[in-house]
Amino acid sequence: MNTVLREHWGWTNENQYVVSDCNAIENIWKPDNHNYTQTRAQAAGLAYSAGTDNVCETNHPTDVIGAFNGSYVSIATIDRALKRQYEGLVRTGYFDPDGNSTAYRKLSWSDVNTPQAQKLARSASVDGIVLLKNDGTLPLNFKKNASVAVIGMWANEGRKLVGNYAGNPPYTRTPVAAAQALGLTVNWAGGPTNQTTTNGTWIEPALDAAKKSDYILYFGGIDGSVENEDLDRYQVAWPQSQRNLISQLSALRKPLVVVQMGTGLDNTPLLNDAGVSAIVWAGYPGQDGGSAVFDILTGKNAPAGRLPITVYPERYVNEVRMTEMSLRPSNTSPGRTYKFYKNSVHQFGYGLHYTKFTAKFKQNSQPSVYSIGSLTAIYNRTLLDLLPGPTVDISVTNTGNTTSDFVALVFVSHQNGPAPYPIKELVGYKRLRSIAPNATTDAQITVALGELARVDSKGNTILYPGNYTFMLDVPTQDILSINLSGVERVLDKWPVPPWDNATTVSQAPKDNDLKV
């Protein structure tokens, strides 16, 4: 908090205070946690002295009084923490007179829950929805008096939409509510949650709803009951109960769209099932999530979202230990994330459209050789990794028949600096809006120097000379090669703990030197 956050990154302006994670100070002293100190008072003194300014505790009060009485924290440290927090209160107008119309205290829910905010919530949800499979069924063209089966554990559950770490929304619009708002005849039924059993009371109502409908929309996946803080999940497969129900719905040979909610699951069985017409990933789409999904399903908006995660095959959980945190492949791990894992079901950045796009680099519009010396010539900046580097020009053409957004993703691949080398790394992106059929949109993406750099074993960020290959889109549509010439340059020298500079063993701190 001091060496890195304040001294190295310059977090020293007014109103820049540090708040602990909830119950983190409790973790310091509890015997079944870190057991680092013997008392709550010692833990509080350690945290505040190290640079914490405010503490979030839900189980035990932070013992600041005990810390002071035990000489574990000084008056100067307490004053420092209070000063930083009072600066924040002053800046937000906490002490302003009631008559001051600009004070933040005058804000009410009417200033938050505005039509503009509601529109933004819906559009943000629409932008993030990802199309994973489509045999041409989507977008749905509902005929007059069309009937639709809305089935699944997510079909009419509003609270699920916002996920966790969310405030109370002014409303939640479920898929059932969104379908009804369109004037459709809605036949809805619940479904299995995360059961492993393949038989249950949900089967007959779901099949009955599907048989009397023109379209079947299945809203399933996983939710906070299996993935949450303090709740790790040990499977990445679809729950067997849901797979069984989807299979029975598929056998009806009606248009069947699976809307996957929650985070990543191995969609291989659904991808291989010809009776599953389309798969749409919506995640936790927020207060207007049901409406947003139907905006995509009906073609009111064309899908252009990209997966923000790597989707692993079902077997992956048996190939890597949950406690194996390294991203790089090893004897005990096939590697993690798109940077090192090669056998994903869906790559990070994957996403289909209702149209087709051709994306290319404008090969002759930028130099092929860049001088590291010239790129880093601004010496009065301490954070050279944030300096702009090469700018790539791209051209995107809509070769289909539907107006759509396109998210241009630029990756880099190279073998400069220390091994092992990532397969590729995302270095820039830009969302291009409303590209009409047969239209072309040009854009520039500037790559920061830090995106091309590597980090050595001491944490230093270094820009290395050599060849670099830019890759456009997922899957790759075009490549562009450049060369960085000159000598390597340290862009960011990571702070070294004082004991790393100790010249003798006696100068290095002992364990009890680090405790209170």
N, C-alpha and C positions, 0 to 999 in steps of 0.2 A: 504493500500500500504506500510506503514511503519511497523506497528505492526505485521501484518501477513506475507506479501510478503517478506519484507527485513529482519526483525528481526527474525521471526519464521522460515521461509523457506530459509533464507540465500541468498536472491537474491541481493548479494552485490559485485559480481565480475565486472570487467570492461566490458563494452558493454551491461550491463543489465539495460536498460532504459525502461520507461513506456510511451506508447502512448495511448491517449484517443480514445474511440470509436468516430466515426465521428459525430460531432454535439452534443456530450455529454456535453461539457462545455456550449454550447448554452442552452441545456435543464435546466441547473442550474438556469439561470436567467430569461428565458422567462416566461411571465405571464401565458401563456396557457400550460406551462409545470410544472416544479417543483416550479417556482416562489420562489426560496430559497434565492436569493439575488436581489438587486434592479437594479444593473447595470452589464454590461459586464465586466467591470474592476474588480468588486468585485468577479465575478465568476472565472475569470482568476487567480486572486490572491489566491482564495480558493483552486483551483485545483493544481496550482504549489506548493503552500505551503504544500499541503497534500501529495505530492510525484509524481505528474505527471511531465513528462519531455518533452513531445511533444504533440501537440494538432492537431487533424484533424478537420477542420471546412470547410464546403462547402457553408454556407449561409452568415455568418458574420465573419470577421477577429477577431481572438482572441486579446483582448485588453490588451496586456502585457504592453504596454507603459502607458496606463491609470492605470493599476494595480500598476506599479512602482510609478508613480506620485502621486497616492492616498495612498501610503504606505500600499498597500494590499499585496505586495510581496517584499522581500528583495533582495539586490544584491547577498547575499550568496546563496539564493535559485535559482536565475537565473544562477549564475555561476555553481551551482551543476547540473542543467539540461543541460547546455551547455557542461560541462565536460563529462557527461555520453554519450551524443550524439557524441561528437568529438572522444571519445574512439572508438565508432562504426565505424566512418569514417576512422580512422587510421587502424583499424583491417581489413577493406575491401579494403585497398590500395588506398583510394581516393586521398591521397597526394603523392603517389609514382610517381617517374619520368616516363615519357611516355615510356622510353626504358625498363622499368622493365617488362619482359615478364610474370611474375607471377601475375601482378596486375589484380584485378577483372575488372578494366576498359577496359581490353583487350578483355573481353568476348563479343561475338556477338550472333545473333540469330543462327548462324551456330553451336555454342557450346550448344545451348539449343534444337533446333529442329533436333536432331540426329536420325539416324535409331534405336539406342538403346532406346531413349526416346519414339519414336513412338510405338515401340514394347511393351514397358512397359505400355503405355497408353491403348493399346488394351488388353493386358493380365490382367491388373487390372480390366478392365471392364468385361472381361469374368469371372474372379474369383468371381465377385460380383453378377452375375445374378443368380436368384433363381427360381427353378422349383416348382410351386405350385399345378399343376394338370397335369396328363398324363394318358390317357387311353391306352397307347401303341403306339400312333401315332408318338410320338417323340422317337428317332431322325428321321427326314424326310430323306427318301432315294429317292432323286429326280431321276427319270428316264430320259433318253435322250429325249430332246425336251419337257421337262416338262414345264408346264405353272403355274404361281403362281400369285394370286391376292394379292397385297400389298395395304391395305386399312387403312384409318384413318388419323386423324389430325397430327399424328407423322410420317406418312409414308415417307414424303419427306421434312421434316422441319429440316434443319441442326442446326439452332441456338438453338432449343429446347434441343438438346442433351446435351449441356454443363451446363444447368441450370443457376443459378445466382452465383455471386461471382467467376466468371471465367474470365481469360484473353481471348484474341482473339486467337483461335487455328489456326494452319497453314492450316488446312482443316477440314471439317466435312463430314463424310461418312454416309449418311442416309440409312435407310432400303432399299429404292428403289435402290440406288446406289450399295449397297452390293449384292442385288439379281441380278442385271444386271451384276455385276462382275463375278458371278458364271455361266454366260451364260444361265440363265433361260429366258424364255419368260415372261416378267413382264407386268401385267395389273394392273395399279395402279389408285387409286381414293382417293380423300380426304374424310373427314368425319366430323361429328359434333364435336364441341369443348366442351363447357360446358353448352350448351343450355338445358333448361328444356322441350322445345317443342319436340314432338316426330316425327314431320314431317318437311321435309326441302328438299332443292335442292340436298342434298348429297345422298339421298336414291337410286335414279335411277342409277347414275353412279357407285355407290358401288356394287349394285346388278348385274349390267351388267358386271363389271369386274370379280365378283365372279363366275357368270354363265359360263363364257368362260375359266375358269381356273381349273386346277387339284387340286390345294391347295389354301386355303384362310388363309392369315395372316393378322390379324387385330391389328394395332398399335394404341392404345388409352390410356385412363386414364385421367390424369389431367396435368396441366403445370403451368408455372409461372403466368399465367393470373388469377389463383385462389388461388395460394399459393406462398407467397413471403414475404419479410420483409415489415411490415406495411400492410399486406394483409392476414388477418386470414380467414380461411374457416370454414363454419358453418355446412358442411355436410361431411360425410365420405362414402356416397353411390356413386356408379357409376352414372354419369349424365344420366338422363332418356333418352335423345336423343341417347346416345351411347348404352344403354341397349336395346333400341328398335331396333337399327340397328344390333347389335350382334344377337338378337333373330331372325331377318329375315335372316341373314347369316347362322345361325344355322339350320334353317328350310330347307336349301338346301341339307343338309346331305352329305356334303363334308368334308374332313379333315379341321378343323377350329382350328387354334392356335391363342389365344389372347395374345398379348405381352403387358403387363401393364407397362405404363411409369408413371413417377412422383412418388409420395409417396403413402401411404396406402389408399386402398379403400376396402369396404366390397364386397368380391367376392362371397358371398353366391349364388346370382342368377346364376352366371357363373359356380360355382361348381355343382349346382343342374341341370344344363342344359346338357343333354346327348349329344347334338349336338356340344357342345364346347369340342373339343378333348383334349386341353391342355391349361394351363395358365403359362406364364413365366413372372416374374417380373424383369424389367431391370432398373427401376429408372430413373436417369439422367446419362446415360452411357458414356458421354464424346465424344471427337472428332471422335473416331472410333467406336461409339456405334452401328451403323448399322451393321458393319462387325462383331463386338463381338456377337451380337444377333444371326446372322446367323452361327457363329462358334458353338454356342450351338444348334440351331435348326437342323443343319445338322449332328451333332455328331462329328465334328472335335474336339471339346472339350466337355467333359461330365459335366453337371451342378453339382456344389457342394456348391454353395453359400447358406448362411443362412440369413433369414430375420433379419435386424438390428432394426426392430420396432415391436411393438404389433399392430395387425390389429383388429380394433374394429368393432362390428356389427353396422348396420345403426342406430339402436335405441339409441346407446350410447350417441349421441349428446343431447338427451333429458333426459338423466339420470344424467348428471353432468354439472354444470355451467362452461362456458369457463374460468371464473375468479377463479375457485376452483383449487388452485395449489397443494394442498396436494396429495401425492401419496396414502396415507392410506385411507381405506374405512371409511365412516362416515354416519351420517343420511342424508346427502345431496349428497353423492357421493359413487358409487360402487368401487371406487379405480382406480388408474392409473398404467399402465405398467404391464408387466408380473409378477412383484414382488407382486402385490396385486389384480389384476383383473383376474377373473376366467373364464370369458365367451368370450374369444377372438375368432375371426374367424380363425386367424392364430397366433400361439404363436411366440414371439420373439425367434429366433433361428431355426424356421421351415425351411425345405428345402428337396425336394425329389431328387432322383438320377436316372440315367438310369440303375442302377444296384442295388443290395441289399448288405447291410453291417450288420455284427454282431459286436457290440462293447461291450467290457467287461472290468471291472476292474480286474487286476491280484491280487486277494484277499490275497494271501499269501506272496506277495512280499514286503509288508510294514507293520510297526507296527500298532496296533489298539489303542494304548495309547501313548499320547505325553504329556510331562511335560511342562507346561507353563513356569516354571522357567528355564528349559533347553533351550526352544525355544527363550527366551528373555534374555539369559545370556550375550549378548554383550551390555555392559552398556555404551560404549563410543560412541554410536550412538544416536542421538537425534530423528531420525525418525524410531522408532522401527516398525511402521506399514509396512515399506518396507522390513523388514527382511523376508527371506524365511521361510515358515512353512512346513507343510506336503507335501511330494511328492507322487503323485498318479501315478501308472503304469497302462497303458491301452493297450489293444490288440484289433486291428481292422482287421476283415477278410472280404474280398470281396467274397461274396457267389454267385454273379451273373456272367454275361458274358461280362461285359464292364469295361475296365480300367478307373478308376475314382479317383479323389481326394476325401478326406473325412475330414470334419472339426469337430474335436472332441471338444465338449462343456462340461465343467464340472461345475455343479451348486452345491450349498450347501443349505441345509435346516436344521434349528435348532430352538430351543426355549430357548435360553440363553440370558440374559440381559433383557432390558426393552421391554415390549409389546407395540404395536402389532408386530407380527412376519411376515416377508415376506414369501410368499409361497416358494420361492427359490430365489437365487441370483447367477449370473454367477461369477465364481471365477477363471476360467482359460480356455484357448482354444489353439488348435494347428491345423494347416492345414497339413494333411498328403498327400503327392503328389503321384499321379500315382500308385495307388494300383491295381495290375493286378488281373484278375479273379483267385479265389482260393488261392490268396496270403494273407499273414498276415503281418501287420506292427505294431510294438510295439512303444510306445512313453511314455515319462514321462512329467507330468505337475506339476510344483511346485507352490503351492498356497501361496501367501504372507500372513503374519499374519493379515495385515489390511483387507484382504478380508473376514476373519472369524470374525472380530471384529464388535462390534456395537458402535453407537455413542449415548452418553447420552444427557440429556436436556441442558447441558452446552457446548456441542460440543466436549467433550473429547472422543477419540477413545479407547475403552476398550476391551480387550480380556478376555472372560468369560470362566470358566471351565464348562464342560458338554459334552453331546453327540452331535455329528455333523454327518449328513448324506450327502455324496456326491452322486450326480445324474448325470449319463452320457447320453448325447444326448437328442434330442427333436423329438418324445416323448422319455421318459426315457427308456433306454435299460438295465441299471444295476445300482445298488446302492452299496455304500461302507460306513460302519459306523466306526467312530473313536471316541475317547474320549480325551478331553483335561483335564488333571488333575492339581491339585494345586489350587492356589488362583488367583483371577482376577488381571490383570495387565493393567495399563494405558499405552498404546502405544504412544499416542500423546495427550499432555495436551494443549487444545486450549487456545490461548491468551485471557485474560479477559480485557475488556475495563476498564480504570482507574476508571470510575464512578461506576462500579459494585462493587468495593472494598470500596466505600464510607461508612463510619460508621454512618454518619448522613445525614439527608435530605439536610442540608445546603451545604454539601460537593459535592453533585451530581450537574452536570451542568444543568443550565436552558437552555431553547430553544435559547435565545439570546446569550448564551455563545458559542453555536455551530455554529452560523452564523459569517460572517465577521464583 
